[in-house]
Each structure stands twice: as C-alpha cells, then as structure tokens.
C-alpha cells in the first residue's frame, strides 16, 4: 500500500481476510510499514486493520492499530 499524506508518502505491505458472504462483509489483517518519502522518509512500524466494506458500491470503513515511527 501507499498512503499519500501532506509532506510525503508512507509505503508498506499487508494481508487480510474477508469474513461473511453478503453485500456488506467485514475484514481484518496485518500490515507492515517499510519506508516513506519526505517527512516520512524513515517511516517504519507494524499493526493491524479491520473494518467493513460494501461489495456493491465499494464504500469501506477501516480502523487501524499499531505503531508508526517516522
């Protein structure tokens, strides 16, 4: 993933799993931040994420947990 923030970017990777079978399903997984640019040039960290997504219109809500140092 790449997060475009004011002053630079944050780059990492992650994986997750969908739970459920309807139009609205939940998901969860883990992620690792490996580097960044600009003010986030030394970014690193790890954590998790979870949320819900509407598979019809792709609207999603995501919550993250963990640590980020930059």
Backbone as CSV, one residue per row, in Angstrom:
resi,resn,N_x,N_y,N_z,CA_x,CA_y,CA_z,C_x,C_y,C_z
1,UNK,0.828,-1.171,0.000,0.000,0.000,0.000,0.873,1.235,0.000
2,UNK,0.308,2.329,-0.462,0.945,3.639,-0.386,-0.082,4.622,0.132
3,UNK,0.273,5.326,1.191,-0.579,6.370,1.754,0.029,7.706,1.353
4,UNK,-0.743,8.534,0.661,-0.298,9.848,0.250,-0.758,10.854,1.291
5,UNK,0.173,11.400,2.058,-0.139,12.336,3.135,0.560,13.663,2.850
6,UNK,0.117,14.702,3.529,0.767,16.003,3.390,2.223,15.861,3.833
7,UNK,3.149,16.195,2.966,4.554,16.144,3.313,5.279,14.878,2.910
8,UNK,4.584,13.918,2.273,5.261,12.704,1.833,4.339,11.517,1.726
9,UNK,4.935,10.352,1.568,4.175,9.116,1.448,4.648,8.108,2.489
10,UNK,3.793,7.133,2.770,4.105,6.019,3.662,3.836,4.749,2.870
11,UNK,4.814,3.854,2.818,4.733,2.664,1.970,4.881,1.401,2.819
12,UNK,4.091,0.389,2.509,4.193,-0.871,3.232,3.459,-1.976,2.515
13,UNK,3.248,-3.068,3.238,2.515,-4.206,2.686,1.656,-4.814,3.777
14,UNK,0.667,-5.566,3.372,-0.223,-6.191,4.344,-1.021,-7.299,3.717
15,UNK,-1.749,-8.005,4.548,-2.640,-9.048,4.061,-3.840,-9.130,4.985
16,UNK,-4.944,-9.581,4.436,-6.169,-9.652,5.218,-7.122,-10.703,4.697
17,UNK,-8.214,-10.875,5.431,-9.212,-11.891,5.101,-10.602,-11.272,5.213
18,UNK,-11.466,-11.580,4.238,-12.875,-11.187,4.305,-13.647,-12.184,5.154
19,UNK,-14.627,-11.678,5.906,-15.492,-12.528,6.719,-16.937,-12.233,6.343
20,UNK,-17.663,-13.235,5.901,-19.058,-13.049,5.538,-19.294,-13.301,4.064
21,UNK,-20.574,-13.288,3.679,-20.920,-13.601,2.292,-21.912,-12.630,1.674
22,UNK,-22.409,-11.667,2.402,-23.411,-10.761,1.861,-22.810,-9.589,1.127
23,UNK,-23.625,-8.583,0.889,-23.156,-7.358,0.257,-22.198,-6.621,1.184
24,UNK,-22.511,-6.570,2.475,-21.634,-5.929,3.456,-20.911,-7.012,4.233
25,UNK,-19.567,-7.000,4.159,-18.750,-8.002,4.839,-17.691,-7.297,5.684
26,UNK,-17.194,-7.996,6.680,-16.109,-7.458,7.494,-14.785,-8.047,7.020
27,UNK,-13.695,-7.429,7.431,-12.373,-7.914,7.065,-11.398,-7.543,8.172
28,UNK,-10.256,-8.180,8.165,-9.212,-7.882,9.135,-7.897,-8.449,8.660
29,UNK,-6.797,-7.892,9.185,-5.486,-8.381,8.778,-4.365,-7.647,9.467
30,UNK,-3.167,-7.827,8.943,-1.971,-7.200,9.497,-1.255,-6.399,8.418
31,UNK,-0.413,-5.470,8.854,0.338,-4.651,7.906,1.687,-4.271,8.501
32,UNK,2.626,-3.980,7.607,3.958,-3.529,7.996,4.318,-2.317,7.156
33,UNK,4.756,-1.242,7.793,5.252,-0.053,7.098,6.750,-0.235,6.920
34,UNK,7.246,-0.099,5.679,8.649,-0.380,5.408,9.481,0.858,5.080
35,UNK,8.874,1.908,4.560,9.617,3.150,4.299,8.642,4.244,3.914
36,UNK,9.188,5.405,3.642,8.377,6.531,3.227,9.205,7.524,2.454
37,UNK,8.584,8.666,2.131,9.283,9.753,1.457,8.981,11.051,2.189
38,UNK,9.757,12.083,1.888,9.532,13.385,2.502,9.677,13.320,4.013
39,UNK,8.738,13.920,4.731,8.822,13.935,6.197,8.697,12.541,6.799
40,UNK,8.264,11.549,5.990,8.119,10.168,6.457,9.246,9.266,5.938
41,UNK,10.370,9.868,5.553,11.465,9.124,4.916,11.962,7.949,5.757
42,UNK,11.877,8.031,7.059,12.370,6.954,7.925,11.229,6.159,8.557
43,UNK,10.078,6.175,7.920,8.894,5.519,8.484,9.095,4.010,8.601
44,UNK,8.648,3.476,9.732,8.596,2.033,9.922,7.589,1.730,11.023
45,UNK,7.043,0.546,11.000,6.080,0.153,12.012,5.295,-1.063,11.595
46,UNK,4.381,-1.467,12.469,3.551,-2.629,12.183,2.248,-2.506,12.955
47,UNK,1.271,-3.257,12.529,-0.010,-3.211,13.209,-1.057,-4.040,12.507
48,UNK,-2.291,-3.697,12.789,-3.402,-4.419,12.216,-4.451,-3.466,11.678
49,UNK,-5.413,-4.030,10.998,-6.537,-3.246,10.488,-7.776,-4.126,10.484
50,UNK,-8.917,-3.486,10.569,-10.186,-4.199,10.484,-11.247,-3.212,10.039
51,UNK,-12.332,-3.738,9.527,-13.394,-2.848,9.072,-14.495,-3.589,8.349
52,UNK,-15.291,-2.812,7.626,-16.387,-3.350,6.831,-16.338,-2.732,5.436
53,UNK,-16.842,-3.482,4.461,-16.900,-2.985,3.088,-18.219,-3.411,2.451
54,UNK,-18.797,-2.497,1.684,-19.982,-2.788,0.894,-19.484,-3.221,-0.486
55,UNK,-19.685,-4.479,-0.820,-19.139,-5.000,-2.068,-19.928,-4.564,-3.293
56,UNK,-21.041,-3.878,-3.092,-21.811,-3.370,-4.223,-21.273,-2.009,-4.679
57,UNK,-20.993,-1.111,-3.728,-20.527,0.229,-4.109,-19.099,0.525,-3.634
58,UNK,-18.440,-0.452,-2.998,-17.053,-0.360,-2.536,-16.834,0.668,-1.421
59,UNK,-17.882,1.123,-0.774,-17.733,2.001,0.389,-17.130,1.182,1.526
60,UNK,-16.125,1.743,2.194,-15.441,0.995,3.250,-15.158,1.892,4.440
61,UNK,-15.130,1.278,5.606,-14.681,1.918,6.833,-13.558,1.056,7.389
62,UNK,-12.414,1.682,7.699,-11.242,0.942,8.155,-10.730,1.547,9.452
63,UNK,-10.378,0.700,10.401,-9.739,1.112,11.658,-8.360,0.471,11.693
64,UNK,-7.350,1.229,12.087,-6.002,0.682,12.193,-5.533,0.700,13.640
65,UNK,-4.625,-0.214,13.942,-3.989,-0.288,15.259,-2.510,-0.531,15.055
66,UNK,-1.687,-0.185,16.043,-0.268,-0.484,15.951,0.595,0.728,16.203
67,UNK,1.832,0.658,15.704,2.798,1.732,15.912,3.353,2.208,14.588
68,UNK,3.641,3.496,14.507,4.283,4.095,13.334,5.304,5.090,13.849
69,UNK,6.546,4.897,13.452,7.627,5.824,13.798,8.150,6.438,12.516
70,UNK,8.390,7.763,12.549,8.937,8.413,11.355,9.843,9.563,11.714
